[in-house]
Amino acid sequence: MSEERVTAAGAQTAVGRRLARMVDQVQAHARVPAISVALHRADRPLWTYQVGGTGTETPLGPSTQLRIGSVTKTFTAVLVLQCRDDGLLDLDDPIGRHLDVPAHGELTVRRLLSHTAGLQREPYGDVWDTLRAPDVAELHADLTRVERVLPTGRRFHYSNLAYALLGHAVARLRGGTWEEVLTDRILIPLGLTATTARPGPQAAVGYLVDAYSDYARPEPAIDLGALGPAAQLWSTPTDMARWAAFLADPAAVDPAGAVLRPETLDEMRWPATTTDDTLWSAGFGLGLILVPQSDAGADPAGGVGRRAAGRERVIHVGHDGAMPGFLAAVYGRRGGTGTPQAMGCAVLGSSGTA
């Protein structure tokens, strides 16, 4: 593991030092070759911190790209809601109204967005074993072999395939590719210039770190083809902290509503289902993971817990991502006394096994 340390302006404040120690500890204990983080809030300069190395000759820094995996789904979901707001679709439309599919066309856009359609997780085949993704024609043709693993509306069942179909529907409705629509309608308006569908020259290498040694094996940077709308993107923590802030507080990040109306993001953040049937520790809206926190001093990953008298509820809104060689978490914070405007955090790492 590299011992390189990179600090950004502001990291040497008291709060910055405390946050930097947290990142250092995670990098060491979880044995991650590189971790890059950013914290965005409206009332302070952007805070960034990096530890480790890229695996290339380029030093690790705030502009280093890492893969964000399923955080991509939040972008696809926003594109779908843009189409709804523009009158191109209704959330209760069957997906077959907007895509020529040979099977499962009756599943609604809303159910696909909230992972309650009952559709199997992956397209037909062994994508994650072979690391070969289907093209659009193959993915659509193979829908006849795809299972409905649960009755529609029964419960949460995560599906990459569902988001692939949603992305292709958006592309068809807008008359371009998913990547083109994403760039024109989200990335350029929000200034997310470091977020791309392909790795740039400053991209870090992703690793599988051996469980019993410090050996780190580089993972291949696979192209997800037709699964792209579910998990294709690369980005930086700087871009992703801003994206998280937008998901939590769009009026502060995009006051003109150029990307999406704040009222529409309110709709996306409303819980459509819980992700489990016992603890109710997290929910899912329309493309967004919702993690409740019972008071400002609790661990946001620790579940709902008991709400003490006088304590306020905050919600973390965003998504996690995992790809061979990479893990990511991108969340914005809403509610609670003292939460600043446009607060978002991104943590990107170059190990798929941390």
N, C-alpha and C positions, 0 to 999 in steps of 0.2 A: 504494500500500500504506500502511496506517495505521502510524504509528510509536508508537502508544499502548503503554505497558508497564504491566502489572499484576502485582504480586508479592504473595504470600501470606505469612502468618506462617511463619517458619522458612526462607524462601527466602534470607535473608541470612546464614545459616551458611556456612562454607567449602564444605561439600558442596553446599548449596543454590545458592550462587553458581556453582559449576562446572556443575551441572545446568541452571541458568537460562541460562548462556552457550551450552550445547548447543542449547537450545530456540531461543534468539535466532538462532543460526547457521542452523538448519534453516529457520526462518521467512523469513530474508533470502535464503538461497541457493535454496530451493525456491519462494520467492515465494508464500507462503501468507497470505491475508488474516488468518486467525486460527488460532492453535494453542493448545490448552488441554491441560494434562497433570496427572497425579496419580500419586503413588507411595504405596502402602499397605504398611505392615508392622506387625507386632504390637507391636514394641518401641519405636516412635517415633510422634509425632503425624503425621497425614496431611500430606504435602507436596504443594502445588499451585503451578502457575505458568501464567500466561496471557500471550500477546503478540499484539497486533493489535487488531482491532475486529470488532464483530458485523455491521456493515452496517445496523444499525438505531439508534434513539436510545438503546437500552439498552447500557450499557457491558459489555465482556467481563469475565466473572468465573467463579469455580468453579461457579456455578449456571447458567451458560449452557448450553443444550442444543445439541448437534450431532448429526448423523446417524451412526449406527454401522454401517449396512449389514449385511454378512454376519456381524458379531459376533452378530446376532440368531440365527443358526443354533445357537450354543452353548446358548441358552435353549430352543430347540425340542428339541434333543437331550436336555437334562436332563428336559424334560417327558415325552419318550418313555421314558427310563429310569425315571422315576417310575411310569409306567404298567406297565412290566415288573415293578418291585419290588412293585407293588400287585396283581399277578396278572391285569392286564387284557390283556396281550399277551405273546408270546414274541418275542425278537429274530429268531428264524428263521421266524416266521410270514410268509406272503405278505401283502403290503399289501392285497390284495383281500379278505382275511378281515375287514378292519376298515374298508374303504372300498368303496363300490359304484362301481367303475371299469370302463369298457368295454374297456380294454386295459392291458397291463403289470401286471396284478394279481398275477402270480406272483413279482414281484420282492420279496425279503425285506426286512424292516425293517432288519436288520443291514447288508445291502448298500446300502440307501439312506442309512443313517447314515454309512457310511464312504466314500461316493462310489465304490463299486466295483460298482454295479448295471449300469453301461454305459448309463444313460439320458442322453439329450441334455441340454445345459446349461440351456436355457430352455424355457418352454412354447411351443406352436405360435404362430407369428406374429412380429411385430417389436416386442416390448415396448420395447426400448431405443432404437429409432428413433422410434416413435410416442409413447412415454412414456404409453401407455395399457395398463393391466394388465387381464387377464381377471378376471371374478368366478368364484366357485367352480364354478358350474354350467358355465360356458364352459370353464374349465380342465379339468374332468373330461371333458366331451364331446369336447374336442380331443385327448384322449389317443390316439384312434385315428389321428391324424395325426403322432404323436410317434415319433421314431426311437430304436432301440437302436443307439447308435453303436459299441459294443464288446460282445463277449460278456460276460455276467455273470461277475464275478470275475477278468477278465483283468488289469485294472490300474486305477489311479486315474483317474477322469474326473469333474470337478467338476460338480455339478448343482443349480441353484436349484430346478428343478422337483421334484427328489427331496424337498427339505426342505419345499416347499409341501404335498406329499402327506402327509408325516409330521405336519405341523402340523394338517392337516384330520383325520387319523386320531385325534390326541390330542383334538381338540375333540369329535369324535363319541363317543369313549369316555368322556369326562368330562361330556358333556351340556351344553356351552356353546360359546362361540366361543373361538378360539385366544387372543385377547386377554384374555378373561375368565379362562381357565384360567391363563395366564401371570401375570396380576396376583394371583390368589388363591393360587397354589401356589409362586411364586418371588419376585415383586417385594415383596409385603407381608411375607412371613416374613423376608426378608433386609434389609428396610428400604431397598430401592432405589426411593425415592419419586420420583426425578427421571427415571426411565426410563419412557417412554410410547410408545404406538404413533402418536401424533400430536404435532406440535410444539407446545410451550407458548408463552406470551407472551415468554419470555426466549430463544427459539431464535435461533441465528445464521443468517444468510443463507449459502447455499453458492454457490461461484463456479467458473466456468471461466476460468482465467487465460490470457490470450493468450501464445503461445510467444515472440513477438518484441517485446512491449511490456508495460507494467504495467497494461494494460487488463484489468479483471476483470468478466466478465459474469455477473450473477446467474442461477443455475439454478432451474428450477421445482421446488417441493417436491412431488413426485409421490406419490400414494398407490398402493401396490403391490397393493391388492386381494387376490386369492387367492394372490399370491406373498408376502404379509406374513410368514409364518413363516420365510421365507428371509432377509429384509433390511429389514423395516419400521421398526425401532425407532430412537428418538431417546434420547440420554442425556447425562450429564455425565461428565467424567473421574473425579470423586469416586465416583460410583456404579460406574463401570466398573473402577476400580482395586480396589474391594472385590469386585466380581464375579470379577476375575482372581485375587485372593487366595483366593476360595472355590474356584475351579477347581483351584488348586494345592494348597491346604491346607484342605479343608473342615472338618476337625476343629477348627481354630482359629477359623474364621469362624462355623461353625454347629455348635457342640459337641453340641447336642441332636439333630442329624440331622433337623431339621424339613423341610429341602428334599430332601436326598439323603444316603444313607449314605456315609461315606468309602470303604467297600469298592466301592460302585457307581462312584464317581468314579475309583477305581483301574482299574476295568474300562474306563471311557471313555478313560482316558489310555493304555491299552495300544495300541501301534501296530498298526493293521490293515493298513496298506499304506504304501509310500513314495509321495511325490508326484512322483518322477521315477525313471528307471531307470538313471541313471549316477552322479550324485554322492551319492544318498541323503541329501541335505542337510536334508530335512524329511519328517515322516511324518504320517499322519492316523489318529486313533483313531475313537471313536464320537462324531463331532461336533466334535472338537478337533484343531487343528493342533499338532504336536509338533516343536519346533525344538531339536535337540541342540547343546550347546556343549561343546567338548572340554576347556576349562579356564576358570577364573574370569576370566582376563584377555583372553579372545578376544571378537571381535565375534559376538553371538548370531545375526546374519544371515549370518555368513561360512561356514556349512557345518560339516560334521563335522570335517574336517581330520585331522591326525595326533595321536593321544593320547600325550603324552609321559609318561615314567615318573613316577609320583607325582602326576600331575594327575588331578583328579576330573571326572566328567561331571555337568553340570547340564542340565536340560530346561526349556525355556520352553513353557508350555501355554496355549493360547488361540485367538485367531482375528484375522484382519484383516477390514476392511470397506471397501467402496467404493460410493458412490452418486453421482449427478450433483451435483457441488458439495462432496463430502465424502470424506475418507479417515479411517480409524481403525485403530489397533492396540491390542489388549487382551491382555496376557499375564501369567501368573503364573510364578514361578520355583520349581523343585524341585531338591533335591540340592546337593551341593557343601558343603565346609566353610565355615561362616560365613553361609550363607543363612538369614535370620531366618524366623520363622514368619509365615505369611499375607502373603507378599511378592507384590504385584501392581502392575502399571503400566499406565496407559492414556494414549494419545496420540491426540487428536482434532483434525482440521484441517478448515478450510472451503474447501479446493480439491480438486476432483476430478482435477486434472492435475498435482499436485505429485509 
